[in-house]
Amino acid sequence: MSLRELLSGVVPDKLSAALAVLLCSPARIVSVDGAWVMDDTPPLAENARRLPLAHDLETVGYLETTAKDEARVRAVTIIMESFMRSGARYFMASEMHIEVVKSDYEELQRKHAALAESEARYKALAENLEARVKEQVHTIASAHRQLYQAEKLASVGQLAAGVAHEINNPIGFIRSNLGTAQSYVQKFQSVAEPVRSSGNAALVSAWQAADLDFVLEDFPSLLQESVAGADRVARIVSDLKGISSVDKTEDEIVNLNDSIRSACNVAARQINDHADLELALGELPPLRCKAGHLGQVFLNLLLNAAQAMHKRGKIRIQSRADNEQIVILFSDTGCGIQPEVLPRIFDPFFTTRDVGSGIGLGLTVSRDIITAHGGSIEVSSELNVGTTFTIHLPIKQENR
């Protein structure tokens, strides 16, 4: 150990002052090589004495003094060597303490680093678990929603198919009987002129009393209107049967323009009460799809457009083939959708209607149906101007 280390616990100024008092003469402590001087005391006179200071039988420094009293000098030397022995124990204890503290601190740092790494790992696992739970919740909610809609559509489909079947039979009878009645009227018309020109006064008088000329003139138009009405009912029944095919699991090859027209016919009354309908349907290739499901989408969009009218407006439907896609646009001049609401309109159970007017699944299910066909549906809207839904469907349908 060096002299500096041995005296590290001593206050230099106080030690220098104490040596001067004890020796009654100036004194200083220097290292063996003279490189270190305690308290930076200046060199003494040339006649100063140098007494070795030993520690563990090794000279580590010198006591320089001009004192003449040998006993005092020897006593001071002994005191200094005692200081150095105490200093050595202090220095070693201090170094050991520092080493222990340093070792404990490094161990604490290692434990802290391991703990931080573990915490980061568990945080990542927790975030991953949260994401997976959220994904599973979304999947389950989507499955429940689709199951609910499938059950609802299947029930509606069965009801509509039953109603269509029950209506179709009597409509067939009515249409047939109206055709027969038209042929009967033609026969009556063929005998009208012979009766009027028969010269039989009683027969002519009875003919005129019954006003059969007016009857024969008016009855054909009544029958024609009845035939047109029966044909319209037959078309609605046919369209209703198409819409009611939502419970079919197999795909069909259809022209979507026909599905659009069928949806328009089914929703004709609601549309006519609120808006004028304009169709701009381009030529489309046949598409393999679940026609009943897509018909339900078209019907949902038509009814939403009609209900969005605060005053009489216009609904325009366009279709076209664009490269490998079929593009269909449903536009209306209704009230539009508020910007803050627009991002949520496809969310399950979200609705802007009054309580009891809807449960908020129409657009969600429509999006799910379009997505199931590999397509997409987007919406753009301007408040108080109108809304446009754009559907893209790939012409080549992958296996679903």
C-alpha positions in Angstrom: 0.0 0.0 0.0 1.2 3.5 -0.7 1.7 6.3 1.8 -1.1 8.2 0.3 -3.5 5.2 0.7 -2.3 4.7 4.3 -3.0 8.3 5.3 -6.2 8.6 3.2 -8.3 8.9 6.4 -6.2 11.7 7.9 -6.9 15.4 7.5 -3.6 16.8 6.2 -3.8 20.3 7.7 -4.6 19.0 11.2 -1.8 16.3 11.0 0.8 18.9 9.9 -0.2 21.3 12.7 -0.1 18.4 15.2 3.4 17.4 14.1 4.7 20.9 14.4 3.4 21.1 17.9 4.8 17.8 19.0 8.2 18.4 17.4 8.4 22.1 18.2 9.8 22.4 14.7 8.5 22.3 11.1 7.9 18.9 9.7 6.5 17.2 6.6 5.6 13.7 5.3 6.8 12.6 1.9 6.5 9.4 -0.1 9.6 7.2 -0.8 10.0 8.5 -4.3 9.2 12.1 -3.2 6.3 12.4 -5.7 3.7 12.9 -2.9 4.0 15.4 -0.1 1.3 15.6 2.5 -0.3 19.1 2.7 2.1 20.3 0.0 4.5 21.6 2.7 7.6 23.3 1.1 11.0 21.7 1.5 12.8 22.2 4.8 16.3 23.4 5.3 19.2 21.4 4.0 20.1 20.2 7.5 16.6 18.6 8.0 16.6 14.9 9.1 14.8 12.2 7.2 13.4 9.3 9.3 11.9 6.3 7.5 8.2 5.4 8.0 7.6 1.6 7.7 4.5 -0.4 7.2 4.7 -4.2 7.2 8.5 -4.0 7.3 8.5 -1.9 4.1 9.5 1.8 4.0 6.6 3.7 2.4 7.7 7.3 3.2 9.8 9.6 5.3 9.3 12.1 8.1 11.4 15.2 7.4 12.0 17.5 10.3 14.6 20.0 11.7 13.8 18.9 15.3 16.9 18.0 17.5 15.1 16.2 20.3 15.7 12.5 19.4 13.0 11.2 21.8 10.4 13.5 20.3 11.3 12.5 16.8 11.2 8.8 17.7 7.8 9.2 19.4 6.4 11.0 16.4 7.7 8.3 14.1 6.0 5.6 16.2 2.7 7.7 16.2 2.9 8.0 12.4 3.4 4.3 12.0 0.4 3.7 14.3 -1.6 6.1 12.1 -0.6 4.1 9.0 -1.6 0.8 10.6 -5.0 2.2 11.5 -5.2 3.8 8.0 -4.4 0.5 6.4 -7.3 -1.2 8.3 -9.6 1.7 7.4 -8.5 1.7 3.8 -9.0 -2.1 3.5 -12.4 -1.9 5.2 -13.4 0.9 2.9 -12.2 -0.9 -0.2 -14.0 -4.0 0.9 -17.2 -2.1 1.6 -17.0 -0.4 -1.8 -16.4 -3.7 -3.5 -19.4 -5.3 -1.7 -21.6 -2.3 -2.5 -20.5 -2.4 -6.1 -21.1 -6.2 -6.3 -24.5 -5.8 -4.7 -25.3 -2.9 -7.1 -24.2 -4.9 -10.1 -26.3 -7.8 -8.9 -29.2 -5.5 -8.3 -28.8 -4.1 -11.9 -28.7 -7.7 -13.3 -31.9 -8.5 -11.3 -33.5 -5.3 -12.4 -32.6 -6.0 -16.1 -34.0 -9.5 -15.8 -37.1 -8.2 -14.2 -37.5 -5.6 -16.9 -37.0 -8.2 -19.5 -39.6 -10.5 -17.9 -42.0 -7.6 -17.5 -41.6 -6.7 -21.2 -42.1 -10.3 -22.1 -45.3 -10.6 -20.0 -46.5 -7.3 -21.4 -46.1 -8.5 -24.9 -47.8 -11.8 -24.0 -50.7 -9.8 -22.5 -51.0 -7.6 -25.5 -51.0 -10.6 -27.8 -53.6 -12.3 -25.6 -55.7 -9.2 -25.6 -55.5 -9.0 -29.4 -56.4 -12.7 -29.8 -59.3 -12.3 -27.4 -60.5 -9.3 -29.3 -60.2 -11.2 -32.5 -62.1 -14.2 -31.1 -64.8 -11.9 -29.7 -65.1 -10.3 -33.2 -65.3 -13.7 -34.8 -67.9 -15.0 -32.4 -70.0 -11.8 -32.7 -69.7 -12.1 -36.5 -70.8 -15.8 -36.4 -73.7 -15.0 -34.1 -74.7 -12.1 -36.3 -74.6 -14.3 -39.4 -76.4 -17.1 -37.6 -79.1 -14.7 -36.5 -79.5 -13.2 -40.0 -79.5 -16.7 -41.6 -82.2 -17.9 -39.3 -84.2 -14.7 -39.9 -83.8 -14.9 -43.6 -84.6 -18.6 -43.7 -87.8 -17.9 -41.8 -88.7 -15.0 -44.1 -87.8 -17.2 -47.1 -90.0 -20.0 -46.0 -92.9 -17.6 -45.3 -92.4 -15.8 -48.6 -92.1 -19.0 -50.5 -95.3 -20.3 -48.9 -97.2 -17.0 -49.5 -96.0 -17.0 -53.1 -97.1 -20.5 -53.7 -100.5 -19.9 -52.2 -101.0 -16.7 -54.3 -99.6 -18.2 -57.5 -102.4 -20.9 -57.8 -105.4 -18.5 -57.5 -103.6 -16.0 -59.7 -103.3 -18.7 -62.4 -107.0 -19.3 -62.2 -107.8 -15.6 -62.3 -105.5 -15.0 -65.3 -107.0 -18.0 -67.1 -110.6 -16.9 -66.4 -109.9 -13.3 -67.5 -108.6 -14.7 -70.8 -111.7 -16.7 -71.2 -113.9 -13.7 -70.3 -112.1 -11.7 -73.0 -113.0 -14.3 -75.5 -116.6 -14.2 -74.3 -116.7 -10.4 -74.7 -115.5 -10.8 -78.3 -118.4 -13.2 -78.9 -120.9 -10.7 -77.5 -119.4 -8.0 -79.6 -119.9 -10.2 -82.7 -123.7 -10.4 -82.1 -124.2 -6.7 -81.2 -124.7 -5.5 -84.7 -127.0 -8.4 -85.8 -129.2 -7.6 -82.8 -129.4 -3.9 -83.5 -130.3 -4.5 -87.1 -132.7 -7.5 -86.5 -135.8 -5.3 -86.7 -137.1 -7.0 -83.5 -138.4 -4.1 -81.5 -138.7 -6.0 -78.3 -135.1 -7.4 -78.6 -133.7 -4.0 -79.5 -135.6 -2.3 -76.7 -134.3 -4.8 -74.2 -130.7 -4.3 -75.5 -131.0 -0.6 -75.1 -132.6 -0.8 -71.7 -129.7 -2.9 -70.5 -127.3 -0.4 -72.1 -125.4 -3.3 -73.5 -123.6 -1.0 -76.1 -121.9 0.8 -73.2 -121.2 -2.6 -71.5 -119.5 -4.0 -74.6 -117.5 -0.8 -75.0 -116.4 -0.5 -71.3 -116.0 -4.2 -70.4 -112.9 -4.9 -72.6 -110.9 -2.1 -71.0 -112.0 -3.4 -67.5 -110.8 -6.9 -68.4 -107.5 -5.5 -69.9 -106.8 -3.6 -66.6 -107.7 -6.7 -64.6 -105.3 -8.8 -66.8 -102.6 -6.2 -66.3 -103.1 -6.3 -62.6 -103.1 -10.1 -62.5 -99.8 -10.1 -64.6 -98.3 -7.6 -62.1 -99.3 -9.8 -59.2 -97.7 -12.7 -61.0 -94.5 -10.8 -61.5 -94.4 -9.7 -57.8 -95.0 -13.3 -56.8 -92.1 -14.4 -59.1 -89.8 -11.7 -57.7 -90.8 -12.6 -54.2 -89.9 -16.2 -54.9 -86.5 -15.0 -56.0 -86.0 -12.9 -52.9 -87.2 -15.7 -50.8 -84.5 -18.1 -52.0 -82.2 -16.8 -49.3 -82.3 -20.2 -47.5 -80.7 -21.9 -50.6 -77.2 -23.1 -49.9 -76.1 -23.8 -53.5 -74.9 -21.1 -55.9 -76.9 -20.1 -59.0 -75.8 -18.5 -62.3 -77.8 -15.3 -62.7 -77.8 -11.9 -64.3 -77.6 -9.4 -61.4 -79.7 -6.9 -63.4 -82.6 -9.4 -63.1 -82.0 -9.5 -59.3 -82.0 -5.7 -59.2 -85.3 -5.5 -61.1 -86.8 -8.1 -58.8 -85.8 -6.1 -55.7 -87.3 -3.0 -57.3 -90.6 -4.8 -58.0 -90.8 -6.0 -54.4 -90.1 -2.6 -53.0 -92.1 -0.7 -55.6 -94.8 0.6 -53.1 -92.2 1.9 -50.6 -90.2 3.5 -53.4 -93.1 5.0 -55.2 -94.3 6.7 -52.0 -91.0 8.5 -51.6 -89.0 8.8 -54.8 -88.8 8.3 -58.5 -86.7 5.3 -59.5 -84.2 5.5 -62.4 -82.4 2.4 -63.7 -79.2 2.7 -65.8 -78.3 -1.0 -66.0 -75.5 -1.9 -68.3 -74.8 -5.2 -69.9 -73.5 -7.7 -67.3 -72.0 -11.1 -67.6 -73.6 -14.0 -65.8 -72.4 -14.4 -62.2 -72.3 -17.6 -60.1 -73.6 -16.5 -56.6 -76.2 -16.9 -54.0 -78.8 -14.9 -55.8 -81.2 -14.7 -52.9 -78.6 -13.2 -50.6 -77.5 -10.6 -53.1 -81.2 -9.8 -53.8 -81.6 -9.2 -50.0 -78.7 -6.7 -50.2 -80.3 -4.8 -53.1 -83.6 -4.8 -51.3 -82.0 -3.4 -48.1 -80.3 -0.6 -50.0 -83.5 0.3 -51.8 -85.5 0.4 -48.6 -82.8 2.5 -46.9 -82.7 4.9 -49.8 -86.5 5.3 -49.7 -86.6 5.9 -46.0 -83.8 8.5 -46.3 -86.2 10.8 -48.2 -87.4 13.8 -46.2 -89.2 15.0 -49.4 -89.7 13.3 -52.7 -86.4 12.6 -54.4 -84.8 10.3 -56.8 -83.1 6.8 -56.5 -80.8 5.9 -59.3 -79.3 2.4 -59.7 -76.4 1.8 -62.1 -74.6 -1.3 -63.1 -71.6 -2.1 -65.4 -68.9 -4.6 -66.0 -65.5 -3.1 -65.2 -62.6 -5.3 -66.2 -62.9 -8.4 -63.9 -65.6 -6.8 -61.7 -69.2 -6.0 -61.7 -69.9 -2.5 -60.2 -73.3 -1.6 -58.9 -74.1 1.9 -57.5 -77.2 2.8 -55.5 -77.6 6.6 -55.3 -80.3 8.7 -53.6 -81.0 12.4 -53.1 -82.0 11.8 -49.5 -80.9 13.5 -46.3 -77.4 12.1 -46.4 -75.4 10.8 -43.5 -73.6 12.9 -40.9 -69.8 12.7 -41.2 -69.3 11.6 -37.6 -71.8 8.7 -38.1 -70.5 7.6 -41.5 -67.6 5.4 -40.3 -70.1 3.4 -38.0 -72.9 2.6 -40.4 -71.6 -1.0 -41.0 -71.2 -1.7 -37.3 -73.6 -4.3 -35.9 -76.7 -3.0 -34.2 -75.9 0.6 -35.0 -78.9 2.5 -36.3 -80.0 6.1 -36.6 -83.7 5.2 -36.7 -86.1 5.6 -33.9 -86.4 2.8 -31.3 -88.5 0.0 -32.8 -87.8 1.0 -36.4 -84.9 -1.3 -36.9 -82.2 -3.2 -35.0 -79.2 -2.0 -37.1 -78.2 -5.2 -38.9 -79.3 -4.5 -42.5 -76.1 -2.8 -43.6 -73.9 -5.1 -41.5 -75.4 -8.2 -43.0 -75.3 -6.6 -46.5 -71.6 -6.0 -46.0 -71.1 -9.6 -44.8 -72.9 -11.0 -47.8 -70.8 -8.9 -50.3 -67.6 -9.8 -48.5 -68.6 -13.5 -48.6 -68.8 -13.2 -52.4 -65.2 -11.8 -52.4 -66.4 -8.2 -53.0 -66.6 -4.9 -51.2 -69.1 -2.2 -50.4 -68.2 1.4 -49.8 -70.3 4.5 -49.0 -70.0 8.2 -49.7 -72.4 10.8 -48.5 -73.0 14.5 -48.2 -75.4 15.9 -45.7 -78.6 17.1 -47.2 -77.4 16.1 -50.7 -77.5 12.3 -50.8 -75.8 9.0 -50.4 -74.1 6.5 -52.8 -73.4 2.9 -52.0 -70.9 1.3 -54.4 -70.7 -2.5 -54.7 -67.8 -4.3 -56.3 -68.1 -8.1 -57.1 -65.5 -10.2 -58.8 -66.9 -11.8 -61.9 -64.8 -14.9 -61.2 -66.0 -16.2 -57.9 -63.7 -18.3 -55.8 -65.0 -21.3 -53.9 -66.7 -20.1 -50.8 
